[in-house]
Amino acid sequence: MPSSTTQSHARSHALLLLQKLLNLRDSASPLTLVLDALEQSGKPILREFMSRAQISKTKIIYISFATLRKPAGIDVFIQARGKTAESLRSEIISHYSPGHTHKTLLIIDELNPLASSIPSDLALFLSSLITSPALSLVTLYHTDVPLSLPASFSSSYTPHPLTILSHLATAVLRVSNLHHAIERQRALNRSQREPGFGLDEGKEGVLAGLGLRNGKVAAGQSTSAGTGATQGLVLEMELRRRSGRAAAETFVLVPSPIPISKPVETTRLALAPSKLYLLSDHPAFLDPEAASAQGGGGEDEPESTFNLGLTDKQRRDREGIVLPYFDAQTDIGAGEGGRILYDMGREDDFDDEEDEI
């Protein structure tokens, strides 16, 4: 069983890897694929990449298939709807030189249209955009949106575009709803059937995506005021290193609040980075045995015969106890150490023969 020091080192290392990926440091991932669904959008991950890129003065090129307005702080905004793949590629590459050394973040807000129009050439299209180690490409793909593939792509030997993307990406980030994960964990702890949300509910005409089952609280909000129990989203990271080894870990990302005031497009946003911590550190996912072991030892807790720990009061009482026959433990010389000292009571019957034995 790994020691606590080893586990702490592994947890810190996983957080550092995710921070390195989000900060675009040392070309951690040339191609990052963000996978989302209707139950949880991946847009907060894109905003996290953009906010950290703005802090580091990184050039941001935003290719829009679903975004109508230019987000604040973006350097280049490209409308991709209605353009062919070749014309779109030429327009994107025209905004940076092939051998540039300045850090550049390239974001595609929706990859499904390209996967439908050029499924066979999708890998070649994305690879042609990465012309320098200083460029990082982040794409968003909706896993629950069906693709309208051309008739020429009906061969059973051709892999699905999502399979190609998953194989090509050097980092895969899967997002899911935190509240849904908490409810499933509660059902698992109680040995109950896991609840279904969104499309998994199988209800015709009813689709409760981000909200709770009663529809009172939306995803990303807390179930009770001030608790923040369900704030954030679950982020599964799979980072593939150059050596071929993959680092996988699950986190909770709590996005920074978006300013309510209308952003000015000519200025860059000053959003603080989101909060990140491991999913195992969330109160709903703590190991019950580990939690009881960490919280044990209090004076107000019920005592148990299997509790080997001592409270401070019990420790002081134990040190103050005088052991019986304490004087017999003192070595008085002449080999008489370890004698048994016994004080006869009034009811004892003294026998000379037993004393001699």
MARDREN-262955 format. One record per residue (C-alpha): chain; z, y, x. Coordinates in Angstrom, 2 decimals, always signed. Each point is the difference from the previous one (the first is absolute). Layout:
["A"; [Z; Y; X]];
...
% end
This chain:
["A"; [+0.00; +0.00; +0.00]];
["A"; [-0.96; +3.37; +1.58]];
["A"; [+2.85; +2.24; +1.07]];
["A"; [+0.72; +3.36; -1.59]];
["A"; [-1.24; +1.78; +3.14]];
["A"; [-3.34; -1.82; -0.18]];
["A"; [-0.37; +0.77; -3.69]];
["A"; [+0.82; +3.67; +0.56]];
["A"; [-2.58; +0.21; +2.79]];
["A"; [-2.68; -1.61; -2.20]];
["A"; [+0.74; +2.39; -2.86]];
["A"; [-0.16; +3.05; +2.26]];
["A"; [-3.22; -1.27; +1.55]];
["A"; [-1.63; -0.45; -3.43]];
["A"; [+0.91; +3.56; -1.01]];
["A"; [-1.39; +1.36; +3.26]];
["A"; [-3.29; -1.84; -0.57]];
["A"; [-0.39; +1.51; -3.48]];
["A"; [+0.89; +3.47; +1.28]];
["A"; [-2.56; -0.41; +2.76]];
["A"; [-2.63; -1.02; -2.54]];
["A"; [+0.69; +2.90; -2.36]];
["A"; [+0.08; +2.51; +2.86]];
["A"; [-3.37; -1.22; +1.37]];
["A"; [+1.50; -0.48; +3.44]];
["A"; [-1.84; -1.78; +2.82]];
["A"; [-2.79; -1.17; -2.35]];
["A"; [+2.41; -2.36; -1.72]];
["A"; [-2.63; -0.95; -2.59]];
["A"; [-3.65; +1.17; +0.00]];
["A"; [-0.45; -1.32; -3.57]];
["A"; [+2.90; -0.05; -2.46]];
["A"; [-0.51; -1.57; -3.43]];
["A"; [+2.34; +1.06; -2.81]];
["A"; [+0.05; -2.39; -2.97]];
["A"; [+1.40; +1.14; -3.34]];
["A"; [-0.16; -0.88; -3.70]];
["A"; [+0.59; +1.64; -3.35]];
["A"; [+3.76; -0.67; +0.16]];
["A"; [+0.32; +2.09; +3.17]];
["A"; [-2.47; +2.48; +1.46]];
["A"; [-0.67; +0.18; +3.72]];
["A"; [-0.52; +3.78; -0.03]];
["A"; [+3.53; +0.65; +1.35]];
["A"; [-1.00; -1.92; +3.15]];
["A"; [-3.08; +2.18; +0.43]];
["A"; [+2.14; +3.11; -0.45]];
["A"; [+2.41; -1.33; +2.61]];
["A"; [-2.83; -0.43; +2.51]];
["A"; [-1.24; +3.51; -0.78]];
["A"; [+3.40; +1.68; +0.24]];
["A"; [+0.72; -1.59; +3.39]];
["A"; [-3.50; +0.85; +1.22]];
["A"; [+0.52; +3.62; -1.00]];
["A"; [+3.25; +0.14; +1.96]];
["A"; [-1.76; -1.31; +3.12]];
["A"; [-2.98; +2.40; -0.45]];
["A"; [-2.42; -2.87; -0.59]];
["A"; [-3.37; +0.75; -1.57]];
["A"; [-0.27; -1.53; -3.49]];
["A"; [-3.30; -0.97; -1.61]];
["A"; [+0.38; -1.03; -3.65]];
["A"; [-2.79; -2.04; -1.66]];
["A"; [+0.45; +0.20; -3.76]];
["A"; [-1.22; -2.48; -2.60]];
["A"; [+2.79; +0.65; -2.52]];
["A"; [+1.59; +3.32; +1.05]];
["A"; [-1.44; +3.01; -1.81]];
["A"; [+1.70; +2.83; +1.89]];
["A"; [+0.44; +0.44; +3.69]];
["A"; [+3.59; -0.86; +0.99]];
["A"; [+1.95; +2.71; +1.76]];
["A"; [-0.06; -0.07; +3.77]];
["A"; [-3.24; -1.99; +0.31]];
["A"; [-2.45; +1.19; +2.66]];
["A"; [-3.16; -1.61; -1.41]];
["A"; [-0.51; -1.14; -3.61]];
["A"; [-3.06; -2.15; -0.75]];
["A"; [-1.11; -0.92; -3.52]];
["A"; [-1.38; -3.53; +0.25]];
["A"; [-0.98; -0.66; -3.63]];
["A"; [-3.72; -0.43; -0.56]];
["A"; [-0.92; -0.19; +3.70]];
["A"; [-1.61; -2.91; +1.76]];
["A"; [+1.88; -1.78; +2.75]];
["A"; [-2.30; +1.28; +2.71]];
["A"; [+0.18; +3.64; -1.10]];
["A"; [+3.76; -0.24; -0.34]];
["A"; [+0.33; -1.49; +3.46]];
["A"; [-2.13; +2.79; +1.52]];
["A"; [+2.07; +2.68; -1.71]];
["A"; [+3.27; -1.51; +1.19]];
["A"; [-1.08; -0.42; +3.62]];
["A"; [-1.34; +3.57; +0.09]];
["A"; [+3.57; +1.33; -0.17]];
["A"; [+1.05; -1.55; +3.32]];
["A"; [-1.82; -0.74; +3.23]];
["A"; [-0.42; -3.68; +1.01]];
["A"; [+2.02; +0.39; +3.21]];
["A"; [+2.66; +2.42; -1.22]];
["A"; [+3.53; -0.28; +1.34]];
["A"; [+1.84; +2.04; -2.66]];
["A"; [+2.01; -2.15; -2.42]];
["A"; [-1.75; -0.35; -3.34]];
["A"; [+1.15; -1.64; -3.21]];
["A"; [-2.73; -1.26; -2.32]];
["A"; [+1.13; -0.85; -3.54]];
["A"; [-2.00; -1.73; -2.75]];
["A"; [+1.92; +0.38; -3.25]];
["A"; [-1.76; -2.91; -1.76]];
["A"; [-1.98; -2.77; +1.63]];
["A"; [-1.01; -1.88; -3.14]];
["A"; [-3.26; +1.95; -0.61]];
["A"; [-1.22; -0.80; +3.52]];
["A"; [+1.06; -3.62; -0.39]];
["A"; [-2.13; -0.21; -3.16]];
["A"; [-3.07; +1.80; +1.33]];
["A"; [-0.22; -1.44; +3.55]];
["A"; [+2.15; -3.18; +0.01]];
["A"; [-2.00; -1.63; +2.80]];
["A"; [-0.11; +3.11; +2.22]];
["A"; [+3.52; +1.24; -0.68]];
["A"; [+1.40; -1.22; +3.33]];
["A"; [-2.90; +1.55; +1.91]];
["A"; [+0.41; +3.30; -1.86]];
["A"; [+3.71; +0.30; +0.79]];
["A"; [-0.45; -1.08; +3.62]];
["A"; [-2.69; +2.63; +0.55]];
["A"; [+2.44; +2.76; -1.00]];
["A"; [+2.47; -0.87; +2.77]];
["A"; [-1.80; +1.46; +2.99]];
["A"; [+3.01; +0.93; +2.13]];
["A"; [+3.47; -1.37; +0.78]];
["A"; [+1.40; +3.34; -1.15]];
["A"; [-1.22; -0.63; -3.58]];
["A"; [+2.03; -1.93; -2.59]];
["A"; [-1.47; -1.12; -3.31]];
["A"; [+2.29; -0.52; -3.02]];
["A"; [-1.53; -1.45; -3.17]];
["A"; [+1.39; -0.74; -3.46]];
["A"; [-1.11; -3.01; -2.03]];
["A"; [+1.02; -0.82; -3.59]];
["A"; [+0.56; -3.76; -0.20]];
["A"; [-0.01; -0.18; -3.82]];
["A"; [-3.30; +1.87; -0.52]];
["A"; [-2.91; -2.43; -0.44]];
["A"; [-3.08; +0.61; +2.13]];
["A"; [-3.47; +0.28; -1.45]];
["A"; [-1.84; -1.96; +2.68]];
["A"; [-3.82; -0.06; +0.15]];
["A"; [-1.92; -3.13; -0.93]];
["A"; [-0.98; -0.59; +3.63]];
["A"; [+3.67; -0.47; +0.83]];
["A"; [+0.45; -2.98; -2.28]];
["A"; [-0.16; -2.54; +2.81]];
["A"; [+3.08; -2.21; +0.09]];
["A"; [-0.08; +0.02; +3.81]];
["A"; [+0.53; +3.77; +0.25]];
["A"; [+3.64; +1.06; +0.23]];
["A"; [+1.44; +2.53; -2.41]];
["A"; [+0.11; +3.63; +1.27]];
["A"; [+3.82; -0.04; -0.13]];
["A"; [+0.01; -3.07; +2.24]];
["A"; [-2.25; +1.80; +2.47]];
["A"; [+2.21; +3.09; -0.07]];
["A"; [+3.18; -2.00; +0.51]];
["A"; [-1.56; -1.73; +2.99]];
["A"; [-1.39; +3.21; +1.49]];
["A"; [+3.08; +2.21; -0.39]];
["A"; [+2.42; +0.26; +2.91]];
["A"; [+2.83; +0.97; -2.37]];
["A"; [+0.49; -0.96; -3.65]];
["A"; [+2.51; +1.87; -2.19]];
["A"; [+0.73; -1.49; -3.43]];
["A"; [+1.92; +2.18; -2.43]];
["A"; [+1.92; -1.12; -3.07]];
["A"; [+2.44; +1.52; -2.44]];
["A"; [+3.62; +0.06; +1.17]];
["A"; [+1.48; -0.31; -3.48]];
["A"; [-2.11; -3.07; -0.70]];
["A"; [+1.13; -1.57; +3.27]];
["A"; [+3.65; +0.69; -0.86]];
["A"; [-0.35; -1.59; -3.43]];
["A"; [-1.63; -3.09; +1.50]];
["A"; [+2.77; -0.27; +2.59]];
["A"; [+2.66; +0.23; -2.70]];
["A"; [-1.70; -2.77; -1.95]];
["A"; [-0.17; -2.10; +3.16]];
["A"; [+3.70; +0.51; +0.70]];
["A"; [+0.82; -1.18; -3.52]];
["A"; [-2.44; -2.94; +0.16]];
["A"; [-2.00; +1.50; -2.86]];
["A"; [-3.70; +0.31; -0.56]];
["A"; [-1.55; +2.96; +1.81]];
["A"; [-1.10; +2.80; -2.38]];
["A"; [-3.62; +1.10; -0.16]];
["A"; [-1.26; +3.57; +0.11]];
["A"; [-3.33; +1.65; -0.66]];
["A"; [-2.88; -2.46; -0.15]];
["A"; [+2.34; -2.91; +0.77]];
["A"; [+1.74; +0.48; -3.35]];
["A"; [-3.02; -1.45; -1.77]];
["A"; [+0.50; +2.17; -3.08]];
["A"; [-3.18; +0.94; -1.79]];
["A"; [-0.31; +3.71; -0.58]];
["A"; [+3.23; +0.81; +1.87]];
["A"; [+0.09; +1.06; +3.62]];
["A"; [+3.28; +1.26; +1.45]];
["A"; [-0.94; +0.71; +3.57]];
["A"; [+2.38; +2.24; +1.88]];
["A"; [+2.69; +0.45; -2.61]];
["A"; [+2.94; -2.21; -0.91]];
["A"; [-0.32; -2.50; -2.81]];
["A"; [+1.58; +2.36; -2.50]];
["A"; [-2.27; +2.83; +1.14]];
["A"; [+2.89; +2.41; +0.59]];
["A"; [-0.22; +0.35; +3.77]];
["A"; [-3.15; +0.26; +2.08]];
["A"; [-0.47; -1.56; +3.39]];
["A"; [+1.25; +2.06; +2.90]];
["A"; [+2.95; +1.30; -2.06]];
["A"; [+3.54; -1.25; +0.01]];
["A"; [+1.43; -2.02; -2.87]];
["A"; [+3.14; +2.12; -0.01]];
["A"; [+0.46; +3.61; +0.90]];
["A"; [+0.72; +0.55; +3.64]];
["A"; [-0.12; -3.65; +1.05]];
["A"; [-3.58; -0.15; +1.25]];
["A"; [+0.08; -3.77; -0.36]];
["A"; [-3.71; -0.38; -0.72]];
["A"; [-1.40; +2.91; +1.93]];
["A"; [-2.85; -0.84; +2.32]];
["A"; [-2.35; -2.94; +0.30]];
["A"; [-0.15; -3.32; +1.80]];
["A"; [-2.26; -0.04; +3.04]];
["A"; [-1.07; -3.27; +1.62]];
["A"; [-1.35; +0.54; +3.50]];
["A"; [-2.22; -2.38; +1.93]];
["A"; [-0.84; +1.51; +3.37]];
["A"; [-2.42; -1.95; +2.19]];
["A"; [+0.38; +0.64; +3.70]];
["A"; [-2.63; -0.23; +2.66]];
["A"; [+1.53; -3.21; +1.30]];
["A"; [-0.70; -1.67; -3.33]];
["A"; [+3.62; -0.17; -1.12]];
["A"; [+0.86; +1.54; -3.36]];
["A"; [+3.18; +1.87; -0.86]];
["A"; [+0.98; -0.24; -3.66]];
["A"; [+2.92; +1.69; -1.75]];
["A"; [+0.86; +1.44; -3.41]];
["A"; [+1.33; +3.54; -0.38]];
["A"; [+1.03; +2.51; -2.63]];
["A"; [-1.71; +3.39; +0.19]];
["A"; [+1.53; +2.94; -1.82]];
["A"; [-2.67; +2.77; -0.09]];
["A"; [+1.03; +3.55; +0.72]];
["A"; [-0.06; +2.27; -3.06]];
["A"; [-3.26; +1.85; -0.60]];
["A"; [+0.39; +3.79; -0.34]];
["A"; [-0.25; +1.18; -3.61]];
["A"; [-1.67; +3.27; +0.97]];
["A"; [-3.77; +0.06; +0.15]];
["A"; [-1.09; -0.90; +3.54]];
["A"; [-2.28; +2.30; +1.93]];
["A"; [-3.02; -1.82; +1.36]];
["A"; [-0.32; +2.25; +3.02]];
["A"; [+3.43; -0.97; +1.30]];
["A"; [+1.27; -3.37; +1.08]];
["A"; [+2.81; -1.69; -1.84]];
["A"; [+3.45; -0.15; +1.56]];
["A"; [+1.27; -3.14; -1.70]];
["A"; [+2.80; -1.92; +1.64]];
["A"; [-0.70; -3.64; +0.85]];
["A"; [+1.09; -2.54; -2.57]];
["A"; [+3.09; -2.14; +0.41]];
["A"; [-0.59; -3.52; +1.27]];
["A"; [+2.33; -2.97; +0.14]];
["A"; [-0.25; -3.77; -0.22]];
["A"; [-0.08; -1.66; -3.40]];
["A"; [+2.90; -2.24; +1.08]];
["A"; [+2.16; +3.14; +0.35]];
["A"; [-0.45; +0.91; -3.66]];
["A"; [+3.16; -0.75; -2.04]];
["A"; [-1.93; -2.18; -2.45]];
["A"; [-1.33; -2.23; +2.79]];
["A"; [+3.14; -0.44; +2.11]];
["A"; [+1.09; -3.55; +0.70]];
["A"; [+3.12; -0.62; -2.16]];
["A"; [+1.68; -2.07; +2.73]];
["A"; [-0.71; +2.61; +2.67]];
["A"; [+1.18; +2.81; -2.26]];
["A"; [+3.27; -1.81; -0.77]];
["A"; [+0.52; -0.72; +3.70]];
["A"; [-0.50; +3.66; +0.92]];
["A"; [+2.23; +1.26; -2.79]];
["A"; [+2.73; -2.62; +0.43]];
["A"; [+3.40; +0.62; +1.52]];
["A"; [+1.21; +2.79; -2.31]];
["A"; [+3.60; +0.02; -1.28]];
["A"; [-1.10; +0.57; -3.60]];
["A"; [-2.35; -3.00; -0.02]];
["A"; [+1.19; -3.29; -1.55]];
["A"; [+1.35; -2.43; +2.57]];
["A"; [-1.56; -3.39; +0.48]];
["A"; [+1.10; -3.08; +1.90]];
["A"; [-3.41; +0.00; +1.71]];
["A"; [+0.27; +3.59; +1.23]];
["A"; [+0.71; -0.24; +3.72]];
["A"; [+0.21; +3.74; +0.51]];
["A"; [+3.27; +1.93; +0.14]];
["A"; [+0.73; +3.47; -1.24]];
["A"; [+1.88; +2.52; +2.15]];
["A"; [+3.17; -0.55; -2.00]];
["A"; [-0.24; -3.78; +0.38]];
["A"; [-0.58; +0.37; +3.72]];
["A"; [+3.08; +2.22; +0.41]];
["A"; [+2.14; -2.40; -2.02]];
["A"; [-1.15; -2.93; +2.11]];
["A"; [+0.89; +1.78; +3.23]];
["A"; [+3.48; +0.78; -1.31]];
["A"; [+0.90; -3.63; -0.77]];
["A"; [+2.58; -1.60; +2.35]];
["A"; [-0.89; -3.64; +0.56]];
["A"; [+2.76; -2.65; -0.36]];
["A"; [+1.54; -1.41; +3.21]];
["A"; [-1.41; +3.01; +1.87]];
["A"; [+2.72; -0.24; +2.66]];
["A"; [-1.06; -3.54; +0.88]];
["A"; [-3.34; +1.28; +1.29]];
["A"; [+1.70; +1.80; +2.89]];
["A"; [+0.04; -1.89; +3.27]];
["A"; [+3.60; +0.04; +1.24]];
["A"; [-0.72; -1.98; +3.16]];
["A"; [+0.96; -3.50; +1.22]];
["A"; [-2.71; -1.53; -2.14]];
["A"; [+1.84; +0.79; -3.19]];
["A"; [-2.79; +1.99; -1.56]];
["A"; [-1.15; -1.14; -3.43]];
["A"; [+3.45; -1.08; -1.22]];
["A"; [+0.61; -0.39; -3.69]];
["A"; [+2.86; +2.21; -1.10]];
["A"; [+1.59; -1.08; -3.24]];
["A"; [+2.92; +1.59; -1.77]];
["A"; [+1.95; -2.54; -2.04]];
["A"; [+0.82; +0.85; -3.52]];
["A"; [+3.18; -0.77; -1.89]];
["A"; [-1.62; -2.88; -1.84]];
["A"; [-1.40; -1.67; +3.16]];
["A"; [+1.61; -3.25; +1.19]];
["A"; [+0.22; -0.04; +3.79]];
["A"; [-0.60; -3.41; +1.61]];
["A"; [+0.73; -0.55; +3.71]];
["A"; [-2.48; -2.88; +0.29]];
["A"; [-2.89; +2.08; -1.37]];
["A"; [+0.89; +2.82; +2.33]];
["A"; [-0.18; -2.35; +2.99]];
["A"; [-3.46; -1.22; -1.07]];
% end
